[in-house]
Amino acid sequence: MKKIPKHILIQFDLWVEIIESEGFTTMQKVKGYRDHALKGDRKGQRSSSLSRSWRVIYFINEQTNCITVEVMEVNHHEYKK
């Protein structure tokens, strides 16, 4: 998390706050995050936008009730893999 710009960390904190207070369903409806299911190698995961080039990639394990989160910088070509 040290390499992530401060403004992205602030956006990530807001993303987490929405989930903690309102749940994933509410967060997924916030248009600014453009939350959507991923395909291909990342099928089963979801993506939320923190900015034009930063994403939160996450997976919810229904059995263990755990979430795996990855914050990453992407460009259009890398993201489509």
N, C-alpha and C positions, 0 to 999 in steps of 0.2 A: 504494500500500500504506500510505500515511501515515494514511489515514482509517479503516483497518480496526482495530477494537479489538484490544488485546493478546491477550486470551484466544482470539480467532479466529485470530490469527497463530500462536499456539501449536498450535491444532488443525490448522491448515494444515501447519505443520512436521511434525507427527506423520503426517499424511496422506502427505506427501512421503517421509518416512522409511520408511513401509511399502512404498511403491512402489519406492524405491531398493533396499531390502533383500530384499523378497519378490516384487515385481512387481505388475502391475495385477490379475491374476486373484485373488491373495490379498486385496488391498485391497477388491475388489468383493464379497468374501464377508464382510467385517466388517460385521455387522448395524447397528452404530451409525452408519455412514456412509450407510445406505439408498441405496446406489449403484444407478442405473438408467439405461436408455437414454431419451433424450428423443424427442419426436415433433414434428410440425408443422415450423415454421421452424427448429427446432434438431435435426431428424432427423440422425443420424450423430454427435451429441454425447452425452455422458453427464453425469450430475449426482451429486455426493456431498454430503451434508449435513455442515456443520461445526457447526451449531447449528440452532435452530428457524428462524432467519431468515437464515442465511448459507450459501451454496452454493459449491462448486467446480464450475464447468462446464468440461468438457474434451473435447478431440477428439484422437484418435490418428491421425496420418497414416501408414498402413502403408507407403506407398511411400518416404517420406523418413525414416521412423522418428523423427518429431518429434511433440511433444505441444504443443498450444495450451491454456493454462489461463487461466481468468478466475475471480476470486473476487468474488462479488457479494452484496449484501444484497437480499433479495427479500421481498415479501409475497405472500400467496396469489394475489391478482388479477394481479400483474405476472408471476408465475412461470408462469401458465397460458397466456400469450400464445404 
